[in-house]
Amino acid sequence: MVSAAETAKENEAGFWKTCGPCAVKGNYDIHGKRYYHLPSFRHYSQVVVNLDEADRWFCSEREAVKAGFVRARD
């Protein structure tokens, strides 16, 4: 299921097509705190979204905040 979701995102298919490019990365740190990362953040490319670990993609900063994620340091 995770693989199918990642493939759909890469191909902008299904949900990803209707949502548009969802580039906000939401993930949990080792202490269970939720952070979101914007493409402009310097470590954005190093952040891995692991859908098996409850990480998520968001289409907007507002969506990430609504889901309980806080802004990571940029």
CHARMM-style PDB file with segment names, atoms N, HN, CA, C and O in Angstrom:
ATOM      1  N   MET     1       0.829  -1.189   0.000  1.00  0.00      PROA
ATOM      2  CA  MET     1       0.000   0.000   0.000  1.00  0.00      PROA
ATOM      3  C   MET     1       0.876   1.257   0.000  1.00  0.00      PROA
ATOM      4  O   MET     1       0.612   2.213  -0.729  1.00  0.00      PROA
ATOM      5  N   VAL     2       1.918   1.235   0.827  1.00  0.00      PROA
ATOM      6  HN  VAL     2       2.133   0.458   1.419  1.00  0.00      PROA
ATOM      7  CA  VAL     2       2.827   2.379   0.900  1.00  0.00      PROA
ATOM      8  C   VAL     2       3.498   2.599  -0.444  1.00  0.00      PROA
ATOM      9  O   VAL     2       3.606   3.729  -0.922  1.00  0.00      PROA
ATOM     10  N   SER     3       3.946   1.511  -1.046  1.00  0.00      PROA
ATOM     11  HN  SER     3       3.858   0.593  -0.658  1.00  0.00      PROA
ATOM     12  CA  SER     3       4.597   1.595  -2.351  1.00  0.00      PROA
ATOM     13  C   SER     3       3.653   2.181  -3.403  1.00  0.00      PROA
ATOM     14  O   SER     3       4.063   3.002  -4.225  1.00  0.00      PROA
ATOM     15  N   ALA     4       2.399   1.758  -3.373  1.00  0.00      PROA
ATOM     16  HN  ALA     4       2.066   1.091  -2.706  1.00  0.00      PROA
ATOM     17  CA  ALA     4       1.410   2.266  -4.322  1.00  0.00      PROA
ATOM     18  C   ALA     4       1.174   3.762  -4.116  1.00  0.00      PROA
ATOM     19  O   ALA     4       1.026   4.507  -5.085  1.00  0.00      PROA
ATOM     20  N   ALA     5       1.138   4.200  -2.869  1.00  0.00      PROA
ATOM     21  HN  ALA     5       1.258   3.596  -2.082  1.00  0.00      PROA
ATOM     22  CA  ALA     5       0.939   5.626  -2.578  1.00  0.00      PROA
ATOM     23  C   ALA     5       2.124   6.451  -3.073  1.00  0.00      PROA
ATOM     24  O   ALA     5       1.948   7.528  -3.643  1.00  0.00      PROA
ATOM     25  N   GLU     6       3.335   5.934  -2.848  1.00  0.00      PROA
ATOM     26  HN  GLU     6       3.478   5.059  -2.384  1.00  0.00      PROA
ATOM     27  CA  GLU     6       4.526   6.659  -3.294  1.00  0.00      PROA
ATOM     28  C   GLU     6       4.588   6.727  -4.821  1.00  0.00      PROA
ATOM     29  O   GLU     6       4.966   7.755  -5.385  1.00  0.00      PROA
ATOM     30  N   THR     7       4.218   5.635  -5.486  1.00  0.00      PROA
ATOM     31  HN  THR     7       3.911   4.800  -5.028  1.00  0.00      PROA
ATOM     32  CA  THR     7       4.199   5.620  -6.950  1.00  0.00      PROA
ATOM     33  C   THR     7       3.159   6.605  -7.474  1.00  0.00      PROA
ATOM     34  O   THR     7       3.422   7.330  -8.433  1.00  0.00      PROA
ATOM     35  N   ALA     8       1.997   6.637  -6.860  1.00  0.00      PROA
ATOM     36  HN  ALA     8       1.784   6.049  -6.080  1.00  0.00      PROA
ATOM     37  CA  ALA     8       0.944   7.571  -7.273  1.00  0.00      PROA
ATOM     38  C   ALA     8       1.410   9.011  -7.098  1.00  0.00      PROA
ATOM     39  O   ALA     8       1.142   9.851  -7.957  1.00  0.00      PROA
ATOM     40  N   LYS     9       2.099   9.307  -6.009  1.00  0.00      PROA
ATOM     41  HN  LYS     9       2.316   8.625  -5.312  1.00  0.00      PROA
ATOM     42  CA  LYS     9       2.597  10.659  -5.789  1.00  0.00      PROA
ATOM     43  C   LYS     9       3.610  11.036  -6.863  1.00  0.00      PROA
ATOM     44  O   LYS     9       3.545  12.129  -7.426  1.00  0.00      PROA
ATOM     45  N   GLU    10       4.543  10.135  -7.146  1.00  0.00      PROA
ATOM     46  HN  GLU    10       4.595   9.247  -6.688  1.00  0.00      PROA
ATOM     47  CA  GLU    10       5.560  10.403  -8.160  1.00  0.00      PROA
ATOM     48  C   GLU    10       4.938  10.664  -9.524  1.00  0.00      PROA
ATOM     49  O   GLU    10       5.432  11.493 -10.288  1.00  0.00      PROA
ATOM     50  N   ASN    11       3.854   9.956  -9.830  1.00  0.00      PROA
ATOM     51  HN  ASN    11       3.452   9.283  -9.209  1.00  0.00      PROA
ATOM     52  CA  ASN    11       3.186  10.095 -11.121  1.00  0.00      PROA
ATOM     53  C   ASN    11       2.033  11.090 -11.104  1.00  0.00      PROA
ATOM     54  O   ASN    11       1.336  11.259 -12.104  1.00  0.00      PROA
ATOM     55  N   GLU    12       1.838  11.743  -9.970  1.00  0.00      PROA
ATOM     56  HN  GLU    12       2.405  11.605  -9.158  1.00  0.00      PROA
ATOM     57  CA  GLU    12       0.727  12.681  -9.784  1.00  0.00      PROA
ATOM     58  C   GLU    12      -0.585  12.070 -10.247  1.00  0.00      PROA
ATOM     59  O   GLU    12      -1.316  12.652 -11.047  1.00  0.00      PROA
ATOM     60  N   ALA    13      -0.864  10.884  -9.725  1.00  0.00      PROA
ATOM     61  HN  ALA    13      -0.270  10.411  -9.075  1.00  0.00      PROA
ATOM     62  CA  ALA    13      -2.082  10.158 -10.081  1.00  0.00      PROA
ATOM     63  C   ALA    13      -3.013  10.071  -8.880  1.00  0.00      PROA
ATOM     64  O   ALA    13      -2.593  10.302  -7.746  1.00  0.00      PROA
ATOM     65  N   GLY    14      -4.266   9.741  -9.125  1.00  0.00      PROA
ATOM     66  HN  GLY    14      -4.607   9.553 -10.046  1.00  0.00      PROA
ATOM     67  CA  GLY    14      -5.242   9.570  -8.045  1.00  0.00      PROA
ATOM     68  C   GLY    14      -5.369  10.813  -7.189  1.00  0.00      PROA
ATOM     69  O   GLY    14      -5.541  11.916  -7.708  1.00  0.00      PROA
ATOM     70  N   PHE    15      -5.287  10.641  -5.888  1.00  0.00      PROA
ATOM     71  HN  PHE    15      -5.147   9.745  -5.466  1.00  0.00      PROA
ATOM     72  CA  PHE    15      -5.390  11.750  -4.934  1.00  0.00      PROA
ATOM     73  C   PHE    15      -4.399  12.859  -5.260  1.00  0.00      PROA
ATOM     74  O   PHE    15      -4.730  14.041  -5.154  1.00  0.00      PROA
ATOM     75  N   TRP    16      -3.197  12.487  -5.654  1.00  0.00      PROA
ATOM     76  HN  TRP    16      -2.929  11.527  -5.740  1.00  0.00      PROA
ATOM     77  CA  TRP    16      -2.141  13.467  -5.913  1.00  0.00      PROA
ATOM     78  C   TRP    16      -2.485  14.342  -7.111  1.00  0.00      PROA
ATOM     79  O   TRP    16      -2.050  15.491  -7.183  1.00  0.00      PROA
ATOM     80  N   LYS    17      -3.256  13.811  -8.046  1.00  0.00      PROA
ATOM     81  HN  LYS    17      -3.609  12.877  -7.987  1.00  0.00      PROA
ATOM     82  CA  LYS    17      -3.652  14.597  -9.208  1.00  0.00      PROA
ATOM     83  C   LYS    17      -4.671  15.664  -8.812  1.00  0.00      PROA
ATOM     84  O   LYS    17      -4.600  16.797  -9.289  1.00  0.00      PROA
ATOM     85  N   THR    18      -5.604  15.313  -7.954  1.00  0.00      PROA
ATOM     86  HN  THR    18      -5.662  14.393  -7.567  1.00  0.00      PROA
ATOM     87  CA  THR    18      -6.640  16.265  -7.552  1.00  0.00      PROA
ATOM     88  C   THR    18      -6.105  17.283  -6.555  1.00  0.00      PROA
ATOM     89  O   THR    18      -6.577  18.419  -6.507  1.00  0.00      PROA
ATOM     90  N   CYS    19      -5.135  16.882  -5.771  1.00  0.00      PROA
ATOM     91  HN  CYS    19      -4.752  15.960  -5.809  1.00  0.00      PROA
ATOM     92  CA  CYS    19      -4.591  17.765  -4.746  1.00  0.00      PROA
ATOM     93  C   CYS    19      -3.551  18.707  -5.322  1.00  0.00      PROA
ATOM     94  O   CYS    19      -3.359  19.810  -4.810  1.00  0.00      PROA
ATOM     95  N   GLY    20      -2.893  18.292  -6.357  1.00  0.00      PROA
ATOM     96  HN  GLY    20      -3.049  17.396  -6.773  1.00  0.00      PROA
ATOM     97  CA  GLY    20      -1.800  19.079  -6.900  1.00  0.00      PROA
ATOM     98  C   GLY    20      -0.496  18.642  -6.261  1.00  0.00      PROA
ATOM     99  O   GLY    20      -0.448  17.636  -5.553  1.00  0.00      PROA
ATOM    100  N   PRO    21       0.551  19.395  -6.510  1.00  0.00      PROA
ATOM    101  CA  PRO    21       1.851  18.996  -5.950  1.00  0.00      PROA
ATOM    102  C   PRO    21       1.892  19.214  -4.439  1.00  0.00      PROA
ATOM    103  O   PRO    21       1.919  20.351  -3.968  1.00  0.00      PROA
ATOM    104  N   CYS    22       1.895  18.150  -3.708  1.00  0.00      PROA
ATOM    105  HN  CYS    22       1.873  17.226  -4.090  1.00  0.00      PROA
ATOM    106  CA  CYS    22       1.950  18.221  -2.249  1.00  0.00      PROA
ATOM    107  C   CYS    22       3.409  18.092  -1.836  1.00  0.00      PROA
ATOM    108  O   CYS    22       3.972  16.998  -1.861  1.00  0.00      PROA
ATOM    109  N   ALA    23       4.012  19.196  -1.460  1.00  0.00      PROA
ATOM    110  HN  ALA    23       3.555  20.085  -1.440  1.00  0.00      PROA
ATOM    111  CA  ALA    23       5.452  19.220  -1.212  1.00  0.00      PROA
ATOM    112  C   ALA    23       5.817  19.444   0.245  1.00  0.00      PROA
ATOM    113  O   ALA    23       7.001  19.492   0.579  1.00  0.00      PROA
ATOM    114  N   VAL    24       4.832  19.584   1.119  1.00  0.00      PROA
ATOM    115  HN  VAL    24       3.870  19.545   0.848  1.00  0.00      PROA
ATOM    116  CA  VAL    24       5.127  19.786   2.536  1.00  0.00      PROA
ATOM    117  C   VAL    24       5.294  18.411   3.177  1.00  0.00      PROA
ATOM    118  O   VAL    24       4.394  17.572   3.137  1.00  0.00      PROA
ATOM    119  N   LYS    25       6.465  18.206   3.766  1.00  0.00      PROA
ATOM    120  HN  LYS    25       7.196  18.888   3.799  1.00  0.00      PROA
ATOM    121  CA  LYS    25       6.770  16.910   4.385  1.00  0.00      PROA
ATOM    122  C   LYS    25       6.433  16.968   5.864  1.00  0.00      PROA
ATOM    123  O   LYS    25       6.881  17.876   6.563  1.00  0.00      PROA
ATOM    124  N   GLY    26       5.656  16.020   6.347  1.00  0.00      PROA
ATOM    125  HN  GLY    26       5.292  15.282   5.779  1.00  0.00      PROA
ATOM    126  CA  GLY    26       5.335  15.929   7.766  1.00  0.00      PROA
ATOM    127  C   GLY    26       5.902  14.643   8.321  1.00  0.00      PROA
ATOM    128  O   GLY    26       5.627  13.558   7.808  1.00  0.00      PROA
ATOM    129  N   ASN    27       6.696  14.767   9.371  1.00  0.00      PROA
ATOM    130  HN  ASN    27       6.919  15.648   9.788  1.00  0.00      PROA
ATOM    131  CA  ASN    27       7.230  13.537   9.956  1.00  0.00      PROA
ATOM    132  C   ASN    27       7.384  13.657  11.460  1.00  0.00      PROA
ATOM    133  O   ASN    27       7.320  14.742  12.037  1.00  0.00      PROA
ATOM    134  N   TYR    28       7.589  12.508  12.069  1.00  0.00      PROA
ATOM    135  HN  TYR    28       7.641  11.626  11.600  1.00  0.00      PROA
ATOM    136  CA  TYR    28       7.768  12.409  13.516  1.00  0.00      PROA
ATOM    137  C   TYR    28       9.256  12.304  13.812  1.00  0.00      PROA
ATOM    138  O   TYR    28       9.992  11.637  13.085  1.00  0.00      PROA
ATOM    139  N   ASP    29       9.704  12.967  14.888  1.00  0.00      PROA
ATOM    140  HN  ASP    29       9.106  13.509  15.479  1.00  0.00      PROA
ATOM    141  CA  ASP    29      11.099  12.801  15.292  1.00  0.00      PROA
ATOM    142  C   ASP    29      11.211  11.588  16.210  1.00  0.00      PROA
ATOM    143  O   ASP    29      10.222  10.894  16.446  1.00  0.00      PROA
ATOM    144  N   ILE    30      12.391  11.333  16.720  1.00  0.00      PROA
ATOM    145  HN  ILE    30      13.194  11.897  16.529  1.00  0.00      PROA
ATOM    146  CA  ILE    30      12.597  10.137  17.547  1.00  0.00      PROA
ATOM    147  C   ILE    30      11.853  10.186  18.872  1.00  0.00      PROA
ATOM    148  O   ILE    30      11.719   9.167  19.549  1.00  0.00      PROA
ATOM    149  N   HSD    31      11.368  11.366  19.247  1.00  0.00      PROA
ATOM    150  HN  HSD    31      11.477  12.195  18.697  1.00  0.00      PROA
ATOM    151  CA  HSD    31      10.616  11.523  20.494  1.00  0.00      PROA
ATOM    152  C   HSD    31       9.106  11.539  20.266  1.00  0.00      PROA
ATOM    153  O   HSD    31       8.331  11.708  21.208  1.00  0.00      PROA
ATOM    154  N   GLY    32       8.693  11.362  19.012  1.00  0.00      PROA
ATOM    155  HN  GLY    32       9.322  11.224  18.247  1.00  0.00      PROA
ATOM    156  CA  GLY    32       7.272  11.331  18.696  1.00  0.00      PROA
ATOM    157  C   GLY    32       6.656  12.688  18.424  1.00  0.00      PROA
ATOM    158  O   GLY    32       5.439  12.787  18.264  1.00  0.00      PROA
ATOM    159  N   LYS    33       7.474  13.752  18.365  1.00  0.00      PROA
ATOM    160  HN  LYS    33       8.463  13.672  18.495  1.00  0.00      PROA
ATOM    161  CA  LYS    33       6.944  15.081  18.044  1.00  0.00      PROA
ATOM    162  C   LYS    33       6.758  15.194  16.541  1.00  0.00      PROA
ATOM    163  O   LYS    33       7.547  14.658  15.764  1.00  0.00      PROA
ATOM    164  N   ARG    34       5.702  15.901  16.137  1.00  0.00      PROA
ATOM    165  HN  ARG    34       5.060  16.337  16.769  1.00  0.00      PROA
ATOM    166  CA  ARG    34       5.372  16.055  14.728  1.00  0.00      PROA
ATOM    167  C   ARG    34       5.905  17.383  14.193  1.00  0.00      PROA
ATOM    168  O   ARG    34       5.646  18.440  14.768  1.00  0.00      PROA
ATOM    169  N   TYR    35       6.642  17.322  13.103  1.00  0.00      PROA
ATOM    170  HN  TYR    35       6.852  16.464  12.636  1.00  0.00      PROA
ATOM    171  CA  TYR    35       7.172  18.523  12.457  1.00  0.00      PROA
ATOM    172  C   TYR    35       6.838  18.496  10.973  1.00  0.00      PROA
ATOM    173  O   TYR    35       6.737  17.430  10.365  1.00  0.00      PROA
ATOM    174  N   TYR    36       6.667  19.688  10.395  1.00  0.00      PROA
ATOM    175  HN  TYR    36       6.748  20.554  10.888  1.00  0.00      PROA
ATOM    176  CA  TYR    36       6.523  19.759   8.941  1.00  0.00      PROA
ATOM    177  C   TYR    36       7.675  20.574   8.375  1.00  0.00      PROA
ATOM    178  O   TYR    36       8.221  21.460   9.032  1.00  0.00      PROA
ATOM    179  N   HSD    37       8.026  20.249   7.140  1.00  0.00      PROA
ATOM    180  HN  HSD    37       7.583  19.529   6.607  1.00  0.00      PROA
ATOM    181  CA  HSD    37       9.179  20.834   6.469  1.00  0.00      PROA
ATOM    182  C   HSD    37       8.745  21.369   5.114  1.00  0.00      PROA
ATOM    183  O   HSD    37       8.088  20.668   4.344  1.00  0.00      PROA
ATOM    184  N   LEU    38       9.108  22.598   4.827  1.00  0.00      PROA
ATOM    185  HN  LEU    38       9.641  23.168   5.452  1.00  0.00      PROA
ATOM    186  CA  LEU    38       8.771  23.239   3.559  1.00  0.00      PROA
ATOM    187  C   LEU    38       9.934  23.099   2.581  1.00  0.00      PROA
ATOM    188  O   LEU    38      11.084  22.975   3.001  1.00  0.00      PROA
ATOM    189  N   PRO    39       9.642  23.119   1.276  1.00  0.00      PROA
ATOM    190  CA  PRO    39      10.704  22.980   0.278  1.00  0.00      PROA
ATOM    191  C   PRO    39      11.823  24.021   0.417  1.00  0.00      PROA
ATOM    192  O   PRO    39      12.949  23.765  -0.009  1.00  0.00      PROA
ATOM    193  N   SER    40      11.541  25.157   0.990  1.00  0.00      PROA
ATOM    194  HN  SER    40      10.626  25.365   1.336  1.00  0.00      PROA
ATOM    195  CA  SER    40      12.548  26.208   1.142  1.00  0.00      PROA
ATOM    196  C   SER    40      13.513  25.955   2.302  1.00  0.00      PROA
ATOM    197  O   SER    40      14.526  26.645   2.417  1.00  0.00      PROA
ATOM    198  N   PHE    41      13.221  24.994   3.147  1.00  0.00      PROA
ATOM    199  HN  PHE    41      12.398  24.434   3.054  1.00  0.00      PROA
ATOM    200  CA  PHE    41      14.093  24.701   4.298  1.00  0.00      PROA
ATOM    201  C   PHE    41      15.387  24.070   3.799  1.00  0.00      PROA
ATOM    202  O   PHE    41      15.370  23.282   2.854  1.00  0.00      PROA
ATOM    203  N   ARG    42      16.505  24.411   4.427  1.00  0.00      PROA
ATOM    204  HN  ARG    42      16.518  25.052   5.195  1.00  0.00      PROA
ATOM    205  CA  ARG    42      17.807  23.950   3.927  1.00  0.00      PROA
ATOM    206  C   ARG    42      18.016  22.438   4.025  1.00  0.00      PROA
ATOM    207  O   ARG    42      18.790  21.883   3.246  1.00  0.00      PROA
ATOM    208  N   HSD    43      17.352  21.760   4.954  1.00  0.00      PROA
ATOM    209  HN  HSD    43      16.722  22.211   5.587  1.00  0.00      PROA
ATOM    210  CA  HSD    43      17.517  20.312   5.087  1.00  0.00      PROA
ATOM    211  C   HSD    43      16.340  19.529   4.502  1.00  0.00      PROA
ATOM    212  O   HSD    43      16.201  18.329   4.739  1.00  0.00      PROA
ATOM    213  N   TYR    44      15.501  20.218   3.738  1.00  0.00      PROA
ATOM    214  HN  TYR    44      15.613  21.193   3.545  1.00  0.00      PROA
ATOM    215  CA  TYR    44      14.306  19.587   3.167  1.00  0.00      PROA
ATOM    216  C   TYR    44      14.642  18.310   2.389  1.00  0.00      PROA
ATOM    217  O   TYR    44      13.953  17.299   2.523  1.00  0.00      PROA
ATOM    218  N   SER    45      15.692  18.360   1.586  1.00  0.00      PROA
ATOM    219  HN  SER    45      16.252  19.181   1.477  1.00  0.00      PROA
ATOM    220  CA  SER    45      16.026  17.203   0.748  1.00  0.00      PROA
ATOM    221  C   SER    45      16.483  15.995   1.568  1.00  0.00      PROA
ATOM    222  O   SER    45      16.469  14.868   1.074  1.00  0.00      PROA
ATOM    223  N   GLN    46      16.886  16.225   2.809  1.00  0.00      PROA
ATOM    224  HN  GLN    46      16.898  17.141   3.211  1.00  0.00      PROA
ATOM    225  CA  GLN    46      17.338  15.132   3.662  1.00  0.00      PROA
ATOM    226  C   GLN    46      16.208  14.499   4.463  1.00  0.00      PROA
ATOM    227  O   GLN    46      16.372  13.415   5.023  1.00  0.00      PROA
ATOM    228  N   VAL    47      15.067  15.170   4.518  1.00  0.00      PROA
ATOM    229  HN  VAL    47      14.934  16.050   4.063  1.00  0.00      PROA
ATOM    230  CA  VAL    47      13.925  14.654   5.280  1.00  0.00      PROA
ATOM    231  C   VAL    47      13.233  13.567   4.465  1.00  0.00      PROA
ATOM    232  O   VAL    47      12.863  13.778   3.310  1.00  0.00      PROA
ATOM    233  N   VAL    48      13.066  12.416   5.080  1.00  0.00      PROA
ATOM    234  HN  VAL    48      13.366  12.245   6.018  1.00  0.00      PROA
ATOM    235  CA  VAL    48      12.436  11.275   4.415  1.00  0.00      PROA
ATOM    236  C   VAL    48      11.025  11.106   4.974  1.00  0.00      PROA
ATOM    237  O   VAL    48      10.831  11.055   6.189  1.00  0.00      PROA
ATOM    238  N   VAL    49      10.054  11.022   4.086  1.00  0.00      PROA
ATOM    239  HN  VAL    49      10.211  11.064   3.099  1.00  0.00      PROA
ATOM    240  CA  VAL    49       8.672  10.762   4.492  1.00  0.00      PROA
ATOM    241  C   VAL    49       8.469   9.255   4.428  1.00  0.00      PROA
ATOM    242  O   VAL    49       8.417   8.664   3.349  1.00  0.00      PROA
ATOM    243  N   ASN    50       8.355   8.652   5.590  1.00  0.00      PROA
ATOM    244  HN  ASN    50       8.397   9.132   6.466  1.00  0.00      PROA
ATOM    245  CA  ASN    50       8.182   7.205   5.690  1.00  0.00      PROA
ATOM    246  C   ASN    50       6.726   6.934   6.066  1.00  0.00      PROA
ATOM    247  O   ASN    50       6.341   7.048   7.230  1.00  0.00      PROA
ATOM    248  N   LEU    51       5.942   6.583   5.086  1.00  0.00      PROA
ATOM    249  HN  LEU    51       6.254   6.490   4.141  1.00  0.00      PROA
ATOM    250  CA  LEU    51       4.511   6.384   5.316  1.00  0.00      PROA
ATOM    251  C   LEU    51       4.235   5.201   6.245  1.00  0.00      PROA
ATOM    252  O   LEU    51       3.163   5.125   6.846  1.00  0.00      PROA
ATOM    253  N   ASP    52       5.186   4.284   6.366  1.00  0.00      PROA
ATOM    254  HN  ASP    52       6.056   4.346   5.877  1.00  0.00      PROA
ATOM    255  CA  ASP    52       5.042   3.167   7.311  1.00  0.00      PROA
ATOM    256  C   ASP    52       5.145   3.639   8.756  1.00  0.00      PROA
ATOM    257  O   ASP    52       4.678   2.953   9.666  1.00  0.00      PROA
ATOM    258  N   GLU    53       5.745   4.791   8.974  1.00  0.00      PROA
ATOM    259  HN  GLU    53       6.124   5.348   8.235  1.00  0.00      PROA
ATOM    260  CA  GLU    53       5.966   5.330  10.319  1.00  0.00      PROA
ATOM    261  C   GLU    53       5.036   6.498  10.637  1.00  0.00      PROA
ATOM    262  O   GLU    53       5.326   7.273  11.549  1.00  0.00      PROA
ATOM    263  N   ALA    54       3.952   6.641   9.928  1.00  0.00      PROA
ATOM    264  HN  ALA    54       3.717   6.012   9.188  1.00  0.00      PROA
ATOM    265  CA  ALA    54       2.937   7.676  10.150  1.00  0.00      PROA
ATOM    266  C   ALA    54       3.357   9.052   9.652  1.00  0.00      PROA
ATOM    267  O   ALA    54       2.677  10.036   9.942  1.00  0.00      PROA
ATOM    268  N   ASP    55       4.468   9.150   8.902  1.00  0.00      PROA
ATOM    269  HN  ASP    55       5.020   8.351   8.666  1.00  0.00      PROA
ATOM    270  CA  ASP    55       4.810  10.417   8.266  1.00  0.00      PROA
ATOM    271  C   ASP    55       3.772  10.700   7.191  1.00  0.00      PROA
ATOM    272  O   ASP    55       3.059   9.798   6.751  1.00  0.00      PROA
ATOM    273  N   ARG    56       3.691  11.969   6.769  1.00  0.00      PROA
ATOM    274  HN  ARG    56       4.270  12.702   7.126  1.00  0.00      PROA
ATOM    275  CA  ARG    56       2.661  12.338   5.799  1.00  0.00      PROA
ATOM    276  C   ARG    56       3.150  13.411   4.857  1.00  0.00      PROA
ATOM    277  O   ARG    56       4.094  14.139   5.160  1.00  0.00      PROA
ATOM    278  N   TRP    57       2.502  13.503   3.716  1.00  0.00      PROA
ATOM    279  HN  TRP    57       1.735  12.911   3.470  1.00  0.00      PROA
ATOM    280  CA  TRP    57       2.682  14.612   2.782  1.00  0.00      PROA
ATOM    281  C   TRP    57       1.496  15.547   2.957  1.00  0.00      PROA
ATOM    282  O   TRP    57       0.375  15.098   3.192  1.00  0.00      PROA
ATOM    283  N   PHE    58       1.742  16.843   2.843  1.00  0.00      PROA
ATOM    284  HN  PHE    58       2.654  17.208   2.651  1.00  0.00      PROA
ATOM    285  CA  PHE    58       0.670  17.837   2.913  1.00  0.00      PROA
ATOM    286  C   PHE    58       0.744  18.743   1.690  1.00  0.00      PROA
ATOM    287  O   PHE    58       1.812  18.956   1.114  1.00  0.00      PROA
ATOM    288  N   CYS    59      -0.404  19.265   1.312  1.00  0.00      PROA
ATOM    289  HN  CYS    59      -1.271  19.092   1.780  1.00  0.00      PROA
ATOM    290  CA  CYS    59      -0.478  20.170   0.162  1.00  0.00      PROA
ATOM    291  C   CYS    59      -0.293  21.627   0.577  1.00  0.00      PROA
ATOM    292  O   CYS    59      -0.111  22.500  -0.272  1.00  0.00      PROA
ATOM    293  N   SER    60      -0.340  21.886   1.870  1.00  0.00      PROA
ATOM    294  HN  SER    60      -0.488  21.177   2.559  1.00  0.00      PROA
ATOM    295  CA  SER    60      -0.149  23.261   2.344  1.00  0.00      PROA
ATOM    296  C   SER    60       0.333  23.259   3.786  1.00  0.00      PROA
ATOM    297  O   SER    60       0.172  22.282   4.518  1.00  0.00      PROA
ATOM    298  N   GLU    61       0.921  24.369   4.165  1.00  0.00      PROA
ATOM    299  HN  GLU    61       1.051  25.162   3.569  1.00  0.00      PROA
ATOM    300  CA  GLU    61       1.363  24.541   5.541  1.00  0.00      PROA
ATOM    301  C   GLU    61       0.156  24.514   6.482  1.00  0.00      PROA
ATOM    302  O   GLU    61       0.215  23.942   7.570  1.00  0.00      PROA
ATOM    303  N   ARG    62      -0.905  25.124   6.057  1.00  0.00      PROA
ATOM    304  HN  ARG    62      -0.952  25.589   5.173  1.00  0.00      PROA
ATOM    305  CA  ARG    62      -2.133  25.157   6.858  1.00  0.00      PROA
ATOM    306  C   ARG    62      -2.663  23.752   7.143  1.00  0.00      PROA
ATOM    307  O   ARG    62      -3.099  23.459   8.257  1.00  0.00      PROA
ATOM    308  N   GLU    63      -2.623  22.898   6.141  1.00  0.00      PROA
ATOM    309  HN  GLU    63      -2.268  23.136   5.237  1.00  0.00      PROA
ATOM    310  CA  GLU    63      -3.076  21.512   6.293  1.00  0.00      PROA
ATOM    311  C   GLU    63      -2.215  20.774   7.330  1.00  0.00      PROA
ATOM    312  O   GLU    63      -2.734  20.001   8.134  1.00  0.00      PROA
ATOM    313  N   ALA    64      -0.899  21.019   7.306  1.00  0.00      PROA
ATOM    314  HN  ALA    64      -0.477  21.647   6.652  1.00  0.00      PROA
ATOM    315  CA  ALA    64       0.004  20.381   8.266  1.00  0.00      PROA
ATOM    316  C   ALA    64      -0.302  20.841   9.691  1.00  0.00      PROA
ATOM    317  O   ALA    64      -0.337  20.028  10.615  1.00  0.00      PROA
ATOM    318  N   VAL    65      -0.518  22.122   9.864  1.00  0.00      PROA
ATOM    319  HN  VAL    65      -0.490  22.783   9.113  1.00  0.00      PROA
ATOM    320  CA  VAL    65      -0.836  22.665  11.187  1.00  0.00      PROA
ATOM    321  C   VAL    65      -2.153  22.091  11.689  1.00  0.00      PROA
ATOM    322  O   VAL    65      -2.270  21.724  12.858  1.00  0.00      PROA
ATOM    323  N   LYS    66      -3.130  22.014  10.818  1.00  0.00      PROA
ATOM    324  HN  LYS    66      -3.035  22.312   9.868  1.00  0.00      PROA
ATOM    325  CA  LYS    66      -4.436  21.465  11.197  1.00  0.00      PROA
ATOM    326  C   LYS    66      -4.321  20.011  11.668  1.00  0.00      PROA
ATOM    327  O   LYS    66      -5.093  19.564  12.516  1.00  0.00      PROA
ATOM    328  N   ALA    67      -3.351  19.282  11.110  1.00  0.00      PROA
ATOM    329  HN  ALA    67      -2.724  19.645  10.421  1.00  0.00      PROA
ATOM    330  CA  ALA    67      -3.140  17.879  11.487  1.00  0.00      PROA
ATOM    331  C   ALA    67      -2.283  17.744  12.746  1.00  0.00      PROA
ATOM    332  O   ALA    67      -1.994  16.629  13.179  1.00  0.00      PROA
ATOM    333  N   GLY    68      -1.877  18.868  13.333  1.00  0.00      PROA
ATOM    334  HN  GLY    68      -2.112  19.774  12.980  1.00  0.00      PROA
ATOM    335  CA  GLY    68      -1.127  18.821  14.582  1.00  0.00      PROA
ATOM    336  C   GLY    68       0.385  18.865  14.437  1.00  0.00      PROA
ATOM    337  O   GLY    68       1.105  18.619  15.405  1.00  0.00      PROA
ATOM    338  N   PHE    69       0.874  19.173  13.249  1.00  0.00      PROA
ATOM    339  HN  PHE    69       0.289  19.372  12.463  1.00  0.00      PROA
ATOM    340  CA  PHE    69       2.317  19.274  13.025  1.00  0.00      PROA
ATOM    341  C   PHE    69       2.754  20.713  13.273  1.00  0.00      PROA
ATOM    342  O   PHE    69       1.989  21.648  13.038  1.00  0.00      PROA
ATOM    343  N   VAL    70       3.981  20.888  13.747  1.00  0.00      PROA
ATOM    344  HN  VAL    70       4.602  20.128  13.938  1.00  0.00      PROA
ATOM    345  CA  VAL    70       4.531  22.224  13.972  1.00  0.00      PROA
ATOM    346  C   VAL    70       5.681  22.452  13.015  1.00  0.00      PROA
ATOM    347  O   VAL    70       6.326  21.507  12.559  1.00  0.00      PROA
ATOM    348  N   ARG    71       5.930  23.704  12.718  1.00  0.00      PROA
ATOM    349  HN  ARG    71       5.407  24.472  13.089  1.00  0.00      PROA
ATOM    350  CA  ARG    71       6.977  24.083  11.767  1.00  0.00      PROA
ATOM    351  C   ARG    71       8.364  23.721  12.304  1.00  0.00      PROA
ATOM    352  O   ARG    71       8.720  24.076  13.428  1.00  0.00      PROA
ATOM    353  N   ALA    72       9.126  23.022  11.498  1.00  0.00      PROA
ATOM    354  HN  ALA    72       8.837  22.734  10.585  1.00  0.00      PROA
ATOM    355  CA  ALA    72      10.514  22.701  11.847  1.00  0.00      PROA
ATOM    356  C   ALA    72      11.374  23.943  11.646  1.00  0.00      PROA
ATOM    357  O   ALA    72      10.969  24.882  10.960  1.00  0.00      PROA
ATOM    358  N   ARG    73      12.543  23.944  12.237  1.00  0.00      PROA
ATOM    359  HN  ARG    73      12.872  23.182  12.794  1.00  0.00      PROA
ATOM    360  CA  ARG    73      13.461  25.069  12.006  1.00  0.00      PROA
ATOM    361  C   ARG    73      13.947  25.023  10.572  1.00  0.00      PROA
ATOM    362  O   ARG    73      14.270  23.953  10.056  1.00  0.00      PROA
ATOM    363  N   ASP    74      14.001  26.183   9.923  1.00  0.00      PROA
ATOM    364  HN  ASP    74      13.739  27.052  10.342  1.00  0.00      PROA
ATOM    365  CA  ASP    74      14.475  26.209   8.529  1.00  0.00      PROA
ATOM    366  C   ASP    74      15.855  26.723   8.446  1.00  0.00      PROA
ATOM    367  OT1 ASP    74      16.415  26.816   7.354  1.00  0.00      PROA
TER     368      ASP     74
END
